[in-house]
Amino acid sequence: MKSATMLPFLEELVQYDNDPVLILDTSCKIESINQKAAELLNLAVEVGKPLSMDKLSQSRWYSFLKRIRQESFSFSSFKIKNKDSSFKEIKVLGMFIQKENLVFLKILSDDEKKKFQVSSRGFLNDLPYGIIFFKEDQIFEINSQAVELLKIDVEKGLNLSLESFLSKYHDYKNNKLQFLSDLKKYGQATLEISHLNNEEEVYLTLNCKYNYYLDMYVMTVIDNTENVKLKQNMRDLERLSNMGRMSASITHEIKNLVTSLKGFVELLKDNTTEEGKKYLHVMESEMERMESILSELLYLSKPSKAFEEKVSLLQILKEVVQIMQPHAYSNNVIIQLNSEDNCNSTILGNVNQLKQVFINLVKNAIEVMKKGGTITIELKDVHNKIQVSVQDEGIGIPEENLSKLFTPFFTTKEQGTGLGLCLVKKVVDEHQGKIVVKSTVGVGSTFILEFPNYTEGYTKIYYNDSQLKKWLTTQEVNSLPVV
């Protein structure tokens, strides 16, 4: 069973090989086949006739040809038509013989198919990425990296289908349907997903490909969090940069207009009725709010700067509680300040900016506690850092909004500007600190701020007396920006 045009050594290789082998041309016509292969496939073999396959296998043949031309050899599976017109599925190792433009196929036994599955389990956990094998639409094997990255319950997870598995994670680029379609059509696809891992957003890339040799879908799980967050930060920086250029060019002009309007309002007060004065008061209030927003825009547009003043966070928090206490009482809210004994609360920073940060956070907490409650402020040392937490008993923040809190112009309040928390984040960053938000809907939220500790001797506290007196008035507290 050989072709007259085939090189003698190839024919000898086929006929005396102990394994079932055959040689085909690129159009799938049989050039040679040994007895073992003919018996295994139950074929009435005629050299020069095409090897009969089902339609899916015919399509797969051309993909297989492309792979072995590029990679010299590859694995695949085909359904071959027998003499009795039934189909037998075989798995093959193929090698491309470039000089003759022929394909050498070795049919794999069941024992050989299992060799990889048995031997692979020893090294899966040594891989630097997650890997999952799906067989018959269920997880067949998974390594420890994939379990950790995806936070899978192994006992329950092994019964998940591929689609059920994907439904557990957020498809943040909305490509899941395309992914499943490409996987079915082309045998390979890529998907970007995310989920919360230890209260932090983790971004993962799933690369999935059908392996014909294993008859499984093989999925790799790669942690792409750092790259995604870097891109997000770059976008935020770009927005801030654009906002800075815009605000710098228009803020001074608007402030001049507001100053003129305030002057006219003062003139009108002497020539209007009591009813008219009420409307003028509203106009004044709105113009003050406009000036406050413009000031925030100007601050956000300025570059970060280093601070050399030694300040006490404990002293700042005591003054913030003093400032906000009347506003809290009027809203049936109690503010508690707790500090560890002998807590070294000294940092390098700017008192007025830090004070504004905590006033904003406390004011936000009061506003979300419509029925009153307790705001708990705690100060403590944590691993050579000073940690301040501001906890409320408000309505909480939905999970989908947590990642947007510090984005410029994002707000859920009717009168909010979306700049307050962005401003808070900028001040914290300028002080080499970090801020984390934990929240449960219906229970409340906690803003946790950490600053690097200053260990040298504590010196004078710097603050602006006139600013403190201004903050202590109820009117000024009510006019603070809504964030």
N, C-alpha and C positions, 0 to 999 in steps of 0.2 A: 504494500500500500504506500507507493511513493510516486513523486513527480519526476519525470525524466530530466527536468531542467535543474533539479536541486543539486547542490554540491554534495559529493559523496560523504564527507565527514558529518554533515547534518543528518543525512539519512541513517548513518551508522549510530549517531547519537540518539535518534528517535527509536530505532528498532531494538537497541540493546540497553536502553535505560530501564531500571527496575520500577520506575514510577509511570503512571499513565500520562503520556505526553502526546502532543500533536503540533503540527506546524501549519499555520494559515497564512494566506496572503492578506494584504490590507483590505480587500473586499470581503474577507471572511470565507474564502474558498479554501478547501482542504488541500494542502500540498503533501502532507504525510501524517500518518497516525500509527501508533504502535498497537499491539494486540490488547494490552491492558486497558488502554483508553477506549478502544472499540467495544470491549466487553462491558466496561463500566458504563458507557453511554448507551449501550444496546443499539448500536448504529449499523445500518447497512451502508458501509462507507464506499464512496466512489471518489477517487482523487480527482480534483478539478471541479467537484460540485460544492456549492456553498453549504456551510454548517447551518442547519435550520434552527432559528431562535424565535422566541416570542417578540412582540413589537418593542416592549420595554428593553429587552436585552439588545435588540438591534440598535436602539438609540444609545444604549450604554456603551456599545462596542466602539463608537466613534469618539466618545469621551475617553475611553480606555486607550485607544490608539494615540490620542493627543498626549496623554500622560506618559506613556512609555517612550514616545519619541523625545519628550523633554527630560525624563528622569531615567531612561534606559530600561527600568523595570518597574512594575506596579502590580497591585492586587485588584481583582474585580470578581464579580459573580454574574453568571448567565444561566438562563433556562434553555436547555437544548431539547429539541424534538426527537423522540425515540422512534424506533420502527413501528411501534403500536400507536403512534400519533400522540402519546402522552408527553409531558415535559418533565425533565429532570434538572434540578438546580445544581450547578457546580460552582465551586470557588477555585480560582486559578491564580497562579503566579505567572505573569507574562514578561517576556524580554523581547526587545526589538533588535532584530539583526539588520542593521542599517545597510550593509553592503548588498544583501539580497532583497531588501525591502520586504522582509518576512517577519512573522510574529511567532515566537516559540512559547507554547503554553504548557505548564505543568499543572495537572489537576490535583488539588490538595485533598488529603484524606481528613476524616473527622478528627483524628489525633493531632494532625498538624494545625488544624483550625484552632484547637484548644491550647496549643503551646503558648501562644502569646497571652491568652487570658490568664493562664496559670503563672507564667513567669513575670507578667507585668505588675502584679500586685505588690511585689517586693520593693519596687522602685517608685511607685506612684507618689508616695508621701515625701520622696526626696525631690520631687519636681518643684521649681520656684514659682509655680502658678497652680491654680485649681484646675482639676480635670474631672469630667463626668462622662460616663458611658451610658447611653440610652439604648436598650434592646427591647424590641417589641413594645415601644412607646412607654417604657418604664425605666427608672434609674437602675442600671445593672451594677455599676461600680462607681465609687466616688472617693477622691483622696481627701486628706485632712485639711489641705489648704482651701479646697472648695467649700467644705463644711464650715470653716472659720469665716471665709469671706461672705458666704451667703446666709450664714446662721441657720443652717438646716438641721431639723430634728431628724437624725439618721433613721430612727425606727419608723417614723411616719413618712419621711421623705422618700424612702425606697419604693413606695407604692404610687408615687406621683407620676402622672403622664407628663410628657414634655410641655403640653399646653397648660396643664394645671400648675406645673412647676413655674412657668413664666408668669402666671397670673399673680403669684405671690409678691412680685416686684414691680416697681414703678418704671414704666417705659418712658423715660423723660424726653425722648425724641419722637415718640408716637410712630414707631416703626415695627411694632410687633406683628401686625398682619402681613406686612411686606416680608418680614423675616420668615414667617411660617410658609408663605407662598414661595419665596426663593429657595427655602430648604427642600420643599417638595419638588420644585421644578428643576433646580440645578444641583441639589445635593449639598449645598453649602450656603451659609448666610452669617451675617454679623448683626448683633443687637447691643444697644447701650441701655443699661438698667441702673436703678439706684434704690437704696433702702437705708433705713436707720440702723446703725451698728454702734451700740453703746452710746446712744443719743447723738451720734454724729452721722451726717449724711455721707454714705459711701457710694462711689460711682464705679461701675464695673462694665467691662467689655466682654461679651460672650461671642466666641467664634465657634461655630458648629459646622461639622462636615461629616458626610456619610462615608464610612470606611467599608468598602466592599469585602475586604478580606475578613474583617471581624463581623460583618453584617450588623453594624451598630452605628449610631450617631455618636461622634466623639466631640465633646464640647470643652473648650478651654475657657477658664475664668480668670481674667486679668484685672488687677486693681488699677483703675485709671483715675482715682480720686484726686491725686496731686495735680495731674494735668488739667482736669476739669475745673478744679477750684482756682488754679492759676489763670485759666482763661476767664473765669467769672470775675476774678479780681482785676484782670486787665480791662474787662468791659466796664466794671465799676469805676476804675481809675479814668477811663476814657470819658465816661459820663460826667464824672466830677470835673475833669479838665475842661470839657465843653461848657459845663455849668459855670465854672470859674471865669472862663473867657467871656461868656454872655453876661454874667452878673457884674463883672468889672466894668463893662462898657455901658450898662444901663442904670446901675444902682444910683450913682451920684445924680444923674439927671432926674430920676424919680424922686429922690430925697428932696431935691430943690423944689419940685412941684408940690410935694407934701407939705414942706415948710410954708410955701405960699398959701396953700389951702388952709392950714392951721391958723395963719394970720387972719384970713378972711372970716374964719369961724369965730375967732375972738371978737372981731368987730361986730359981727351979727348978734352976739350975745346981748349987747347993750340995746339992741333995737328990735327985740322979738318978744313974743309972749312966753309964758311959762311952758305952754305946750310945745312951742317952737324950740325952747331950750332943751327939751328932752331929745328931740331929733338931732340937735347940734351935739349933744353929749354922745349919741350913738356914732355920729360922724367922727368925733374926736377919738373915740375908742377904736373905730375901724382904722383910722389913720395911724394910731399908735401900733396897732397890730401889723399894719403894712410896714412900718419902720422896723419892727421887730424881725419880720421875715427878711427884709433887705439886709439887716445886720447879720442874720444867720447866713445868708448867701455870701456876703462878703467874707465872713469867717471861714466858710467851707472852701472858698477860692484861694485862701492864703496857704502858702507852703508850711509844712510842719516845722517846728522849731524845738530845740533842746531847752530844758529848764535846769536851773542851778539853785533854785530856792528850796530850802528844807522846810517841809510842811507836815503837819500832823493830820492824818486822816480822821483820827478820833475827834480832834477839835473841830474839824470841818463838819463831821456828821452831827456833833452836838449843836452846832450853829444852824445846820439845815433843819434839824428837828425843831429848834426854837422858832425858826422862820415859818415852817409849815404847820406848826401845831394849831394855830387859830383856824387855818383853812381846813385842817383835818377835823377839828371839833365840829365845825359848822356842817360837816358831811357825815357825822356820826362815825368817824374813823379814829382809832387810837394808834399812835406811833410808838413802838417800843425800840429802844436802842440797847443792844447787848454787846459787850466787849469782853474778850478773855482777859484775865488778870495779867498784868505785866506785858501786855501786847505792845510790841514796838511798832507803832503805826506811822513812823516817819518815812516819807518818800521825797524824791526831788520832783517838784511840780509847781503849778500855778494855782493858788488858793481859789481865786475867783472862778476860773474855768472848772475846777473840780467841784466847787460848790454848785455851779450851774448844772453839772451832770447829775448830782444827787437830788437837786431840787426837781429837775425834769422827771427823774425816775419816781420820786415820791408823789409828784403831782399826777403822773400817769396812773400810779397805783390807786390814788384816791378816786380818780375819775372812773376806773373800771369797777369800783366797789359801790354800786348804786344803793345797796341796802346797808352800807356801813361795814365795819369789821376791824381787823387789826393789820397794820403794816409792821413787819418785823425786820429790823435792820441789824445784821450781825457783822462784827469785825473780829477777825482772828488771823493767827499766823499759820500758813500752810506751806511747808517745804521752802522756807526762806522767801516766801511771798506774802504779801498782805492781801487778804481776801475780804471783800465786802459783799454781802448779799442783801438784796432788797426783795422781800417776799410779801405778796399781797394775797387776799382771799377773794379775788375778783372772778370774772367770767372765764378767764383762761384764753389761750391763743391757739387756734386750730393749727394742726401740724403743717398744713400746706403753706401757712403764713410765716412760720418760724424762720425760714431761710431768707425771707424778704424784708425782715424787720428793719435792717440797717441800709436798705436800698433807698437812694434819694427819691423823694416824692411818693413813696409808698405809704399809704395811710388807710385805715378803716373808719376814721372819724369824719363826720360831716364837715367839721370846721378845721380839720387837721391839714397841715402843710406837707407832711411827709419828710420834714427836715430835722425834727427834734432828735430822733434816735440816731440819725445819720451824724448829727452834730455830736451826740454822746460818744459814738464810736470813734470819731475823729479825735476827740479829746483823750479818750482812753489810749488810742494808738500813739498819740504824741507823747504820752507818759510811759511808753514802752509796756503797756499793759494789755490785757485781753478781756473780752466780755463774752459770756455764755448765757443763753436763756433756756430755762426749763419751764415747761408749762403743761398743765392738764386742764382740758376744757371742763368748766363747771367747778373746778377746785381752786385754781389760782396760778400765778406765775412767779418765778424767781429769777431776778437778774443777778448774775454772779460776776463780780469784777475782781481781777487780780492785778496787783502792781508790784514791781520789784522793790524789795526792802532796802532802806538806807540804814546802814549799821553804825555810822559814826555818831558822835555826840549830837543830841538834839539841840537846835538853836532857835532863834526867833521865828514866830509864825508871821507870815506876811499876808495881809489882806487890806482891802480898801474899806475904811470905816464908813464912808458915805454910801458905798454900795450896800454894806450890811444894813444900814439904817433904812435904805430904800427897799430892800427885800423884806424887812420886818413889817411893812405896812400891808394891810389886807388888800388894798387896791392894787398894789404892785404884784402881789402873789397871783391875784385873779387875772392880771394882764400878761402873765408868763405865757410863752407860746404853747399852743396845743400840739402835742407830738404823736 
